[in-house]
Amino acid sequence: MIKNLLAAIGVIAIVAGGYLYSKVGPMMELMPLMSSPGLQPILKVARDNPEALKAAGSNLNDGAAETAADMFKLWIESKGEIATASTWAKKVEEGLSADEVLDALASVAAEMNIKAVGDLPLSKELEARGIKTGYLRVLSYCNPETARKMIDFAAPMAAYLPCRITLVEKDDGLWLYTLNMDMMIKMGKKMPPELLEETTRVRDTLWAMLERGAAGEF
């Protein structure tokens, strides 16, 4: 229960934790800080409806607390960048071209039966407008049956569709980014076993695409 309650706060806890650690030194100072005006909006949410907080905490999927802890660690390491905490990133191996990465992604998608539903070559569009830019391309994928079931389970999940992988050129080379699917699955309310199995399969597919795309593996 304690682990689930910690995870229930989710991203709010990440921000709250960062606020606390930025303000205190020794843990002895933690309790006086609880009355700090800056922390009150967060504390008020929990204080106003503790039973609802308990209910939410008891209705999370397994692994919620561990995922929240991983996100919290990334948030701290990135000095407060929430996008770093909520995404997966993989550096492309040196020597691989963007086309080789794209070919690897297409190969894995076909192998694992996830449909390519969109391709947004942003760097080409920017260059057409006379803007100098590094490589930037957004690829979208979807398993229609699983997507429909997820929306039936929780309609706001539609905002996360379709699954996206972005290939970005940075100063140190090419990188692949996608949404942290563990956050999507483990930090949400408990799913029926069949739906959990299906969404986990999509999660594993996106992770495989990230790893094998970055390595240029077919």
C-alpha positions in Angstrom: 0.0 0.0 0.0 2.8 2.5 0.9 4.5 1.8 -2.4 1.3 2.4 -4.3 0.5 5.6 -2.4 3.9 6.9 -3.4 3.3 6.1 -7.0 -0.2 7.5 -7.0 1.1 11.0 -6.8 3.0 10.3 -10.1 4.5 13.3 -11.8 3.2 15.6 -9.0 5.4 13.8 -6.6 8.4 14.3 -8.8 7.8 18.1 -8.8 7.1 18.1 -5.1 10.2 16.1 -4.3 12.3 18.4 -6.4 10.9 21.4 -4.5 11.6 19.9 -1.2 15.2 18.9 -2.0 15.9 22.3 -3.5 14.8 24.0 -0.3 16.3 21.7 2.5 19.7 20.6 3.5 19.5 18.2 6.5 16.4 16.1 6.7 15.8 17.7 10.1 14.5 20.7 8.2 11.9 18.7 6.3 8.9 19.1 8.7 9.1 22.9 9.0 9.1 23.1 5.2 5.8 21.4 5.1 4.2 24.7 5.9 6.0 26.5 3.1 3.5 28.4 0.9 5.1 27.0 -2.3 4.2 23.5 -1.3 0.7 24.1 -0.1 -1.1 23.5 -3.5 0.3 20.0 -3.6 -0.4 19.2 0.0 -3.9 20.6 -0.3 -4.8 18.1 -2.9 -3.8 15.2 -0.7 -5.3 16.7 2.4 -8.7 17.5 0.9 -9.4 14.0 -0.2 -7.2 11.4 1.5 -9.6 8.6 0.9 -9.6 9.2 -2.8 -5.8 9.2 -2.7 -5.8 5.9 -0.9 -8.2 4.4 -3.4 -6.1 5.5 -6.3 -3.0 4.2 -4.7 -4.6 0.8 -4.2 -5.8 0.6 -7.8 -2.4 0.8 -9.6 -0.7 -1.8 -11.7 2.3 -3.7 -10.3 5.5 -1.8 -10.7 4.0 1.7 -10.3 6.3 2.8 -7.4 9.4 1.5 -9.1 8.5 3.4 -12.3 7.8 6.6 -10.4 11.2 6.2 -8.7 13.0 5.8 -12.0 11.3 8.9 -13.4 12.1 10.8 -10.2 15.8 9.9 -10.6 15.8 11.0 -14.3 14.1 14.2 -13.3 16.7 15.0 -10.7 19.6 14.1 -13.1 18.2 16.4 -15.8 17.8 19.3 -13.4 14.0 19.4 -13.7 13.3 18.5 -17.3 10.0 16.6 -17.1 10.3 15.4 -20.8 13.5 13.5 -19.8 11.7 11.8 -17.0 8.7 10.7 -19.1 10.5 9.4 -22.2 12.9 6.7 -23.3 16.0 7.8 -25.2 18.7 5.8 -27.1 21.8 7.1 -28.8 22.3 5.7 -32.3 25.6 3.9 -32.8 28.3 5.9 -34.4 28.6 5.4 -38.2 24.9 4.6 -38.7 23.0 6.9 -41.1 19.5 8.1 -40.6 18.3 5.9 -43.5 19.9 2.8 -41.8 18.1 3.6 -38.6 14.8 4.1 -40.5 15.3 0.8 -42.3 15.9 -1.0 -39.0 12.8 0.5 -37.4 10.7 -0.6 -40.4 12.1 -4.1 -40.2 11.3 -4.4 -36.4 7.8 -2.9 -36.9 7.0 -5.5 -39.6 8.5 -8.3 -37.6 6.5 -7.4 -34.5 3.3 -6.6 -36.3 2.8 -2.9 -35.5 1.5 -0.7 -38.3 3.3 2.4 -39.5 0.7 5.1 -39.6 2.6 8.4 -40.0 5.8 9.9 -41.2 6.6 13.6 -40.5 10.0 14.6 -42.0 10.3 17.9 -40.1 13.8 18.7 -41.0 12.9 18.5 -44.7 10.0 20.9 -44.1 12.2 23.3 -42.2 14.8 23.3 -45.0 12.1 23.9 -47.5 11.4 27.1 -45.6 15.0 28.1 -45.7 15.7 27.2 -42.0 19.0 25.4 -41.4 18.4 22.4 -39.1 19.8 19.0 -38.1 17.9 15.8 -39.0 14.5 15.6 -37.3 11.8 13.0 -38.2 8.7 11.8 -36.4 7.4 8.3 -37.1 4.1 7.0 -35.9 3.0 3.5 -35.2 -0.2 1.8 -34.0 -1.9 -1.5 -33.2 -5.5 -0.6 -34.0 -7.1 -3.3 -31.9 -5.1 -2.5 -28.8 -5.6 1.2 -29.3 -9.4 0.7 -29.4 -9.3 -1.4 -26.3 -7.2 1.1 -24.4 -9.5 4.0 -25.3 -12.5 1.9 -24.2 -10.7 1.3 -20.9 -9.7 4.9 -20.4 -10.8 7.4 -23.0 -8.1 10.1 -22.2 -5.5 7.5 -23.4 -6.5 8.7 -26.9 -4.3 11.7 -26.4 -1.2 9.5 -26.4 -2.1 7.9 -29.7 -0.4 6.9 -32.0 2.8 5.7 -30.6 5.7 7.8 -31.8 9.4 7.4 -32.3 11.4 10.5 -33.1 14.9 10.5 -34.7 16.8 13.6 -33.7 20.2 14.9 -34.7 22.1 16.5 -31.8 25.6 17.8 -31.4 26.8 14.3 -30.5 25.0 12.4 -33.2 21.6 10.8 -33.8 19.2 9.9 -31.0 15.9 8.0 -30.8 13.1 9.1 -28.4 9.7 7.7 -27.5 7.2 7.9 -24.7 8.1 6.0 -21.5 5.6 3.1 -21.9 6.2 1.9 -18.4 4.8 5.1 -17.2 1.7 4.7 -19.4 1.1 1.1 -18.2 2.4 0.7 -14.7 1.4 4.1 -13.3 -2.2 3.8 -14.4 -5.1 2.0 -12.9 -5.2 -1.8 -12.9 -6.1 -3.3 -16.3 -7.9 -6.5 -17.0 -5.2 -9.3 -17.6 -5.9 -9.5 -21.3 -5.5 -5.8 -21.9 -2.4 -5.6 -19.7 -0.9 -8.4 -21.8 -1.7 -6.6 -25.1 -0.4 -3.2 -23.9 2.7 -4.8 -22.5 3.3 -6.4 -26.0 3.1 -2.9 -27.5 5.5 -1.6 -24.8 8.0 -4.4 -25.6 7.7 -3.6 -29.4 8.5 0.1 -28.9 11.4 -0.8 -26.6 12.8 -3.3 -29.2 12.4 -0.7 -32.0 14.4 1.8 -29.9 17.2 -0.7 -29.1 17.5 -2.3 -32.5 16.9 0.9 -34.4 19.8 2.5 -32.5 22.0 -0.5 -33.4 20.8 -0.7 -37.0 19.7 -4.3 -36.4 17.2 -5.9 -38.8 
